């Protein structure tokens, strides 16, 4: 009977040990699974963020290309005395359409530079509409605003993700 009792206690101890070991194993498996799920979620978030940043940079690139192409046409239509009113109006509309795209996707510095350039164009257009000639300082101001816009765009392209952390 002593051997039977000893065997019983040994089997109970083994069963308790197995239950405790199984419990720890189950807990470790659950924690491991949770960590795996969280890592997968984080990876998906990182990929979505990277894709969003890539899309934004492409949208900005397209908007900047469009507005830079329209600036020269609008400037030429305003500054050249032989420009027809219809050509000036078309150039103006294209510029304002391109400016709107920049306002949608551009960072604040680029939006502000585009707005300043637009205001300058509007002021020069008013002078022309009043029948007055464009003076050299007006052409210089357009060129200044154009350069400021290009500098703002260049700053976006000079962005370094490790240094900045966010897309400008």
C-alpha beads as a LAMMPS data file, in Angstrom:
LAMMPS data file: protein, C-alpha beads

168 atoms
167 bonds

1 atom types
1 bond types

-500.0 500.0 xlo xhi
-500.0 500.0 ylo yhi
-500.0 500.0 zlo zhi

Masses

1 110.0

Atoms # bond

1 1 1 0.000 0.000 0.000
2 1 1 2.855 2.391 0.706
3 1 1 4.135 1.803 -2.797
4 1 1 0.674 2.323 -4.242
5 1 1 0.281 5.564 -2.296
6 1 1 3.722 6.721 -3.381
7 1 1 2.857 5.928 -6.995
8 1 1 -0.401 7.842 -6.652
9 1 1 1.339 10.942 -5.252
10 1 1 3.996 10.672 -7.922
11 1 1 1.341 10.528 -10.639
12 1 1 -0.524 13.483 -9.070
13 1 1 2.726 15.455 -8.908
14 1 1 3.460 14.559 -12.533
15 1 1 -0.058 15.604 -13.545
16 1 1 0.238 18.934 -11.680
17 1 1 3.659 19.483 -13.259
18 1 1 2.270 18.721 -16.702
19 1 1 -0.668 21.083 -16.141
20 1 1 1.616 23.870 -14.940
21 1 1 4.063 23.273 -17.806
22 1 1 1.186 23.148 -20.299
23 1 1 -0.226 26.356 -18.854
24 1 1 3.102 28.127 -19.258
25 1 1 3.462 26.741 -22.778
26 1 1 -0.035 27.916 -23.704
27 1 1 0.647 31.354 -22.226
28 1 1 3.959 31.603 -24.079
29 1 1 2.263 30.538 -27.322
30 1 1 -0.486 33.130 -26.818
31 1 1 2.032 35.903 -26.082
32 1 1 4.109 34.836 -29.080
33 1 1 1.018 34.880 -31.274
34 1 1 0.034 38.330 -30.014
35 1 1 3.533 39.639 -30.713
36 1 1 3.416 38.153 -34.220
37 1 1 0.035 39.759 -34.900
38 1 1 1.233 43.135 -33.574
39 1 1 4.389 42.931 -35.702
40 1 1 2.282 42.160 -38.772
41 1 1 -0.015 45.098 -38.002
42 1 1 2.968 47.404 -37.573
43 1 1 4.418 46.205 -40.863
44 1 1 1.130 46.889 -42.655
45 1 1 0.978 50.386 -41.085
46 1 1 4.567 51.082 -42.141
47 1 1 3.867 49.889 -45.679
48 1 1 0.703 52.002 -45.878
49 1 1 2.581 55.051 -44.587
50 1 1 5.399 54.518 -47.077
51 1 1 2.929 54.067 -49.934
52 1 1 1.032 57.191 -48.884
53 1 1 4.259 59.192 -48.766
54 1 1 5.274 57.825 -52.154
55 1 1 1.872 58.789 -53.610
56 1 1 2.089 62.274 -52.103
57 1 1 5.570 62.844 -53.479
58 1 1 4.419 61.722 -56.945
59 1 1 1.321 63.952 -56.764
60 1 1 3.524 66.875 -55.740
61 1 1 5.984 66.141 -58.510
62 1 1 3.176 66.126 -61.078
63 1 1 1.668 69.350 -59.703
64 1 1 5.055 71.088 -59.641
65 1 1 5.812 70.038 -63.211
66 1 1 2.440 71.347 -64.331
67 1 1 2.719 74.722 -62.608
68 1 1 6.332 75.245 -63.647
69 1 1 5.285 74.677 -67.246
70 1 1 2.467 77.202 -66.963
71 1 1 4.527 79.910 -65.255
72 1 1 6.654 80.574 -68.319
73 1 1 3.650 80.704 -70.626
74 1 1 1.736 83.076 -68.364
75 1 1 4.769 85.256 -67.722
76 1 1 5.467 85.462 -71.445
77 1 1 1.845 86.291 -72.226
78 1 1 1.888 89.111 -69.664
79 1 1 5.314 90.575 -70.345
80 1 1 5.458 90.364 -74.134
81 1 1 3.567 93.291 -75.656
82 1 1 2.490 91.254 -78.698
83 1 1 0.564 88.670 -76.701
84 1 1 -3.074 88.328 -77.680
85 1 1 -5.733 88.673 -75.023
86 1 1 -7.021 85.156 -75.737
87 1 1 -3.542 83.658 -75.302
88 1 1 -3.100 85.549 -72.058
89 1 1 -6.459 84.295 -70.770
90 1 1 -5.624 80.679 -71.646
91 1 1 -2.225 80.978 -69.947
92 1 1 -3.873 82.542 -66.895
93 1 1 -6.462 79.762 -66.632
94 1 1 -3.820 77.045 -66.975
95 1 1 -1.690 78.695 -64.321
96 1 1 -4.582 78.987 -61.866
97 1 1 -5.589 75.368 -62.477
98 1 1 -2.008 74.260 -61.808
99 1 1 -1.849 76.496 -58.731
100 1 1 -4.957 74.794 -57.374
101 1 1 -3.271 71.383 -57.690
102 1 1 -0.260 72.731 -55.789
103 1 1 -2.580 74.044 -53.061
104 1 1 -4.093 70.579 -52.698
105 1 1 -0.873 68.560 -52.401
106 1 1 1.880 71.044 -51.611
107 1 1 3.311 71.728 -48.187
108 1 1 2.704 75.165 -46.695
109 1 1 5.929 76.751 -47.955
110 1 1 5.179 75.766 -51.555
111 1 1 1.532 76.807 -51.274
112 1 1 2.602 80.210 -49.947
113 1 1 5.167 80.679 -52.718
114 1 1 2.559 79.747 -55.354
115 1 1 0.080 82.178 -53.787
116 1 1 2.651 84.998 -53.817
117 1 1 3.413 84.315 -57.462
118 1 1 -0.299 84.245 -58.263
119 1 1 -0.886 87.575 -56.493
120 1 1 1.979 89.094 -58.460
121 1 1 0.519 87.821 -61.733
122 1 1 -2.894 89.227 -60.775
123 1 1 -1.404 92.631 -59.969
124 1 1 0.476 92.738 -63.277
125 1 1 -2.696 91.660 -65.085
126 1 1 -4.569 94.572 -63.466
127 1 1 -1.947 97.014 -64.720
128 1 1 -2.354 95.626 -68.230
129 1 1 -6.138 95.713 -67.983
130 1 1 -5.913 99.418 -67.101
131 1 1 -4.002 99.957 -70.353
132 1 1 -0.702 100.787 -68.660
133 1 1 2.592 99.289 -69.799
134 1 1 4.451 96.785 -67.669
135 1 1 7.453 98.328 -65.987
136 1 1 10.758 96.548 -65.498
137 1 1 10.263 96.240 -61.742
138 1 1 7.080 94.252 -62.369
139 1 1 8.919 91.757 -64.554
140 1 1 11.638 91.580 -61.901
141 1 1 9.026 90.919 -59.212
142 1 1 7.541 88.088 -61.270
143 1 1 11.010 86.597 -61.660
144 1 1 11.646 86.983 -57.917
145 1 1 8.401 85.198 -57.036
146 1 1 9.141 82.522 -59.626
147 1 1 12.574 81.938 -58.060
148 1 1 11.039 81.787 -54.573
149 1 1 8.583 79.165 -55.810
150 1 1 11.370 77.089 -57.360
151 1 1 13.352 77.312 -54.101
152 1 1 10.339 76.122 -52.099
153 1 1 9.862 73.189 -54.485
154 1 1 13.570 72.373 -54.327
155 1 1 13.367 72.252 -50.528
156 1 1 10.669 69.569 -50.818
157 1 1 12.892 67.473 -53.063
158 1 1 15.835 67.952 -50.700
159 1 1 13.839 66.358 -47.870
160 1 1 15.669 63.546 -46.108
161 1 1 13.386 61.011 -44.389
162 1 1 15.927 60.099 -41.689
163 1 1 16.352 63.725 -40.666
164 1 1 12.785 64.984 -40.969
165 1 1 10.653 62.033 -39.894
166 1 1 7.609 63.248 -41.839
167 1 1 6.975 64.253 -45.410
168 1 1 7.161 68.058 -45.566

Bonds

1 1 1 2
2 1 2 3
3 1 3 4
4 1 4 5
5 1 5 6
6 1 6 7
7 1 7 8
8 1 8 9
9 1 9 10
10 1 10 11
11 1 11 12
12 1 12 13
13 1 13 14
14 1 14 15
15 1 15 16
16 1 16 17
17 1 17 18
18 1 18 19
19 1 19 20
20 1 20 21
21 1 21 22
22 1 22 23
23 1 23 24
24 1 24 25
25 1 25 26
26 1 26 27
27 1 27 28
28 1 28 29
29 1 29 30
30 1 30 31
31 1 31 32
32 1 32 33
33 1 33 34
34 1 34 35
35 1 35 36
36 1 36 37
37 1 37 38
38 1 38 39
39 1 39 40
40 1 40 41
41 1 41 42
42 1 42 43
43 1 43 44
44 1 44 45
45 1 45 46
46 1 46 47
47 1 47 48
48 1 48 49
49 1 49 50
50 1 50 51
51 1 51 52
52 1 52 53
53 1 53 54
54 1 54 55
55 1 55 56
56 1 56 57
57 1 57 58
58 1 58 59
59 1 59 60
60 1 60 61
61 1 61 62
62 1 62 63
63 1 63 64
64 1 64 65
65 1 65 66
66 1 66 67
67 1 67 68
68 1 68 69
69 1 69 70
70 1 70 71
71 1 71 72
72 1 72 73
73 1 73 74
74 1 74 75
75 1 75 76
76 1 76 77
77 1 77 78
78 1 78 79
79 1 79 80
80 1 80 81
81 1 81 82
82 1 82 83
83 1 83 84
84 1 84 85
85 1 85 86
86 1 86 87
87 1 87 88
88 1 88 89
89 1 89 90
90 1 90 91
91 1 91 92
92 1 92 93
93 1 93 94
94 1 94 95
95 1 95 96
96 1 96 97
97 1 97 98
98 1 98 99
99 1 99 100
100 1 100 101
101 1 101 102
102 1 102 103
103 1 103 104
104 1 104 105
105 1 105 106
106 1 106 107
107 1 107 108
108 1 108 109
109 1 109 110
110 1 110 111
111 1 111 112
112 1 112 113
113 1 113 114
114 1 114 115
115 1 115 116
116 1 116 117
117 1 117 118
118 1 118 119
119 1 119 120
120 1 120 121
121 1 121 122
122 1 122 123
123 1 123 124
124 1 124 125
125 1 125 126
126 1 126 127
127 1 127 128
128 1 128 129
129 1 129 130
130 1 130 131
131 1 131 132
132 1 132 133
133 1 133 134
134 1 134 135
135 1 135 136
136 1 136 137
137 1 137 138
138 1 138 139
139 1 139 140
140 1 140 141
141 1 141 142
142 1 142 143
143 1 143 144
144 1 144 145
145 1 145 146
146 1 146 147
147 1 147 148
148 1 148 149
149 1 149 150
150 1 150 151
151 1 151 152
152 1 152 153
153 1 153 154
154 1 154 155
155 1 155 156
156 1 156 157
157 1 157 158
158 1 158 159
159 1 159 160
160 1 160 161
161 1 161 162
162 1 162 163
163 1 163 164
164 1 164 165
165 1 165 166
166 1 166 167
167 1 167 168
